Amino acid sequence: MSYDIYLKDPVSGETLQTDQPHQMRGGMYAMGGTREMWLSVTYNYAYWYYKPGVFASTEQESKGIRTIYGMSGAQSIPVLEKAIKALESMRISAMMNAGSVKNKEPPATGCLRDRMPSGRCISSWPLPK
């Protein structure tokens, strides 16, 4: 399951387009790319968006990714940049601590199965050197 986020023209309500196709990926993606300013986000990522420091100071205050709902593209950029930095920091911290989970060494693939709420392996994350 996933949900979609679109960057829309505030006057027409139409989804904005890029000059060139992009390969942005989330819950699903368009083969060959798309020009639409659209992203499908897998619902199980929500756990991470509600973490303190990503979109709000506490989980109770956080609206997760919904924080950007109603914002213009320009208004959402600094909010998303802050969230990206917080999530990158959490990713590195999780990888560094993965060896202490159940007394196992982190696998060479960078899979964080024991750290992800969905139980899904994120094998595209490189381990820090």
C-alpha positions, -999 to 999 in steps of 0.1 A, spaced: 0 0 0 11 35 -7 -1 71 -10 7 97 -36 21 132 -33 17 156 -61 31 191 -67 2 210 -81 -3 244 -97 -21 265 -70 -44 282 -96 -53 253 -120 -49 224 -96 -30 206 -124 0 184 -115 32 203 -125 56 188 -150 94 188 -153 112 195 -185 128 160 -185 115 127 -171 127 119 -136 132 85 -119 119 94 -84 109 62 -66 88 55 -35 61 29 -32 60 25 -70 75 43 -99 69 49 -136 90 28 -159 111 51 -181 105 79 -158 77 106 -157 75 143 -161 48 146 -135 59 161 -101 45 130 -84 58 105 -58 42 74 -44 53 67 -8 51 33 7 29 35 39 54 16 60 79 45 57 54 65 79 70 51 110 102 70 102 84 102 93 69 104 127 102 101 145 112 131 166 133 155 147 121 145 112 90 167 109 84 178 145 102 177 179 80 148 192 60 120 178 29 134 194 33 168 176 43 152 142 19 150 112 46 130 94 48 136 57 14 153 59 33 183 74 38 195 38 1 192 28 -12 226 17 23 241 14 36 255 -19 67 238 -34 88 267 -22 74 264 14 80 226 15 117 227 3 132 237 37 109 214 56 119 184 33 156 193 34 155 192 72 136 159 72 161 144 47 190 154 70 173 139 100 165 106 82 200 103 68 213 107 103 190 80 116 200 57 87 237 60 96 230 56 133 209 25 126 236 10 104 262 17 131 241 1 157 230 -29 136 258 -50 149 245 -48 184 210 -60 175 206 -95 187 244 -97 190 247 -100 152 272 -83 129 255 -62 102 254 -83 70 276 -72 41 246 -62 20 237 -35 44 203 -51 51 187 -36 82 159 -62 85 160 -60 123 158 -22 124 131 -15 98 95 -16 112 82 -34 81 108 -62 84 118 -54 49 154 -55 38 168 -23 25 198 -37 6 206 -6 -13 221 12 17 258 9 17 275 2 50 297 30 64 335 25 59 
